[in-house]
Amino acid sequence: MTHRPTVYGTRHAISAGHYLAASAGFSILEAGGNAIDAGVAAGIALGVLQPDLVNFAGVAPILIRLADGTVESIAGLGWWPKTLPADLFMREHGGKIPDGVLRTVVPSAPDAWITALRRHGTMRFADVAASAIRFAAEGFAVYPLLARSIASHEDEYRRWASNTAVFLPNGRVPLAGEKFVQADLARTIQFMADQDRAAGADREAGLKAAHDAFYRGDIAHEIVKFQQQEGGYLSMQDLAEYRSAIEPVVRRRWRGHELITCGAWCQGPALQQALALVEQVGIDGLAHNSADYLHRIVACLNLALADREHYFGDPRFVDVPIDWLLDPATISRRATAVQDDRAFDQMPAPLDRRGEAFAATDAALPKVEADTSYCCVVDRWGNAFSATPSDGSGNVPVVPGLGITPSGRGSQSRPDPRHPAGVAPGKRPRLTPNPALLVTENGGVMPFGTPGGDVQIQAMLQVLLNVMHFGMDPQSAIEAPRVASYNFPSSFAPFEYFPGRLAVEGRIDPAIRTELASRGHQIHEWPEWTWLAGSVEAIVSDPVTGLTGAGADPRRPAYAIAA
């Protein structure tokens, strides 16, 4: 029995990190919009409804598969300001990336949403943004996770008056059930919608006008003025030149299916590598969430995430050997490191030992940066949309009068320019958000993804295997208890490293946890249900039955709707 049913429909389905975002996208589908229109509507709404996790001016990596089989990724990830000194953080900040505007990269989400609409949508920006504008202007009910998140970051929000005004209305943490209003954010998005409408009947002209309002017009000027007042480097030129690149996807066959992820500018290819390693090591005959099963998938994840650490970075600046990492010969060599009787007690070394060493810590698990959500859509024509919008608001200031925090995703670059993910002018950080999509052997599609930082591909792998290996329906696969390793440096500053650490949800049998500990896993007890284990949303279409099933994670306020 699951907390919720898998929802099924014959026409379309959507799953999103907040129930109102799902309803916003669903209303677009019912009005005749396609998956791209609906996905953009849900994604923009998430930047309003989960303002601690997602920012309208944050990042938005997107995967799209059209009904004709065309696949593309929109790299909704901004670059470092082009005047930023590469050695700034090593020279002036002790090798650390401080909170505040210095971690700002070019905001990419507005451009990414508009790019998706321009290339494959059918509606205008004003149409798909209408729900988000309403949720910001009229408000919505504070849900328990939002209240807890703001409370845990209260001190950070109080550092800037503009953040305090938004997140601590009346000078205190909002309570669950109270109305949360973001009037400045509503005006910002409304201004873009107004520029769209003012451009006349031509949809393309309207999308350009909305885009220019943010990247060249009044919004851009306010962003840059505030950045310069605070000592930042973001310029009008950075904003005016920004475009979300259409980047190659990474696609590999697995058991007759095809897994599709974004490239190595995010951690997506590590999911590909982990799945290939699991297949090489073998899980046939192993019981679900048994000690043998969990040990093997954790070992494979450790190997993939170690290679992410040593190789991944912006492909425009770094030669990332994806084809070599995913080559069957490399996978076979890598898999020989897995030992069934012994866990990795530290991050596995790469095959050629390239990279830097990280000091271990005995501290508690790092305080998770509050960021990221997810949404996916499959429409009646067979188009599929998968996006992971992100960027929290606790460690960067809100622009007064705009209600947005320009992307602080620079926290995922390494301060040392020599690292593959190191800082450089015009370079993108290595992004954790990574939407994925599986094309099934029978021609169906399964868009899926999750928030969770370094937990993302770990949760995604477990849910993928739950569906495609163990035969679970989407909701059962999502609700099943999960584990997560921390046996590698965190992707977020200050890059904590916890050798051998394995977090385990409390619903996993105590005997299994004891057995995992006997193999060397340093067990960290999670509650029975925890938002730290991610919030996977997924849709699975089945051409044989003509039904599309969708699930959403009850660990967060996510919901799925189908019809």
Secondary structure, 3 states (H helix, E strand, C coil): CCCCCCEEECCCEEEECCHHHHHHHHHHHHCCCCHHHHHHHHHHHHHHHCCCCCCCCCECCEEEECCCCCEEEEECCCCCCCCCCCCHHHHHCCCCCCCCHHHCCCCCHHHHHHHHHHHHCCCCHHHHHHHHHHHHHHCEECCHHHHHHHHHCHHHHCCCHHHHHHHCHHHCCCCCCCEECCHHHHHHHHHHHHHHHHCCCCHHHHHHHHHHHHHCCHHHHHHHHHHHHCCCCCCHHHHHHCCCEEECCEEEEECCEEEEECCCCECHHHHHHHHHHHHHHCCCCCCCCCHHHHHHHHHHHHHHHHHHHHHCCCCCCCCCCHHHHHCHHHHHHHHCCCECCECCCCCCCCCCCCCCCCCCCCCCCCCCCCCCCCEEEECCCCCEEEECCECCCCCCCCCCCCCCCCCCHHHHCECCCCCCCECCCCCCCCECCCCEEEECCCCCEEEEECCCHHHHHHHHHHHHHHHHCCCCCHHHHHHCCCEEECCCCCCCCCCCCCCCEEEECCCCCHHHHHHHHHCCCEEEECCCCCHHHCCCEEEEEECCCCEEEEECCCCCCCEEEEC
